[in-house]
Amino acid sequence: MRTLSRIVLLLVVFTAGISAFAFAIDPVKWSLSQTTFSMTAGDTLTLQLKADIDDGWHIYGLKDYLTAEGVGPQKTEITIDNSSFRLLANRITTSKPLAVYDSAFEVNVEKFKHSAEFRLPITCVNSLKAGNYTLSVLVYFQTCTSKNCLSPKEIKLPLTVKVSALDQKSTRLNS
């Protein structure tokens, strides 16, 4: 009985160690080129988002990559979490991805290896009052090797935007 208890305990410790190791795998490091910005209400600013990707790993591009059955890898999705600001998703530009056939998903995809850069145009509403605003860039993505994938995950990159009020005189002149 004592031997069985030790075996069970060893299995539990071993399984917990494997689980902890799986959670420790973090092959992509995300960053913003800066975390403090200034803009005038109604203007657009461009955030520079970068992913540094470990050797042997990749992330997928911004498009959907689905088979006829609706199966495919998780595309990279980028959003922001403050309703006073809007990410112009249709105007996001990226560094050049690799266009390849993904044999694991049996579909043509775009993927980034080693690094990826995303330029994110963000506007704020005209009526936004002057002040400092906190928002976050949210990135939902999947990281894979040629043999397996990690579960998709979301990261949050906080930033501060100092907004100057829209000059009402110039607005009236331009109307």
Secondary structure as GFF3:
##gff-version 3
##sequence-region A 1 175
A	DSSP	alpha_helix	2	24	.	.	.	ID=ss1
A	DSSP	beta_strand	28	32	.	.	.	ID=ss2
A	DSSP	beta_strand	36	40	.	.	.	ID=ss3
A	DSSP	beta_strand	44	53	.	.	.	ID=ss4
A	DSSP	beta_strand	58	60	.	.	.	ID=ss5
A	DSSP	beta_strand	77	80	.	.	.	ID=ss6
A	DSSP	beta_strand	85	87	.	.	.	ID=ss7
A	DSSP	three_ten_helix	89	91	.	.	.	ID=ss8
A	DSSP	beta_strand	93	94	.	.	.	ID=ss9
A	DSSP	beta_strand	98	102	.	.	.	ID=ss10
A	DSSP	beta_strand	107	113	.	.	.	ID=ss11
A	DSSP	beta_strand	115	124	.	.	.	ID=ss12
A	DSSP	beta_strand	131	141	.	.	.	ID=ss13
A	DSSP	beta_strand	143	144	.	.	.	ID=ss14
A	DSSP	beta_strand	153	164	.	.	.	ID=ss15
A	DSSP	alpha_helix	168	174	.	.	.	ID=ss16
###
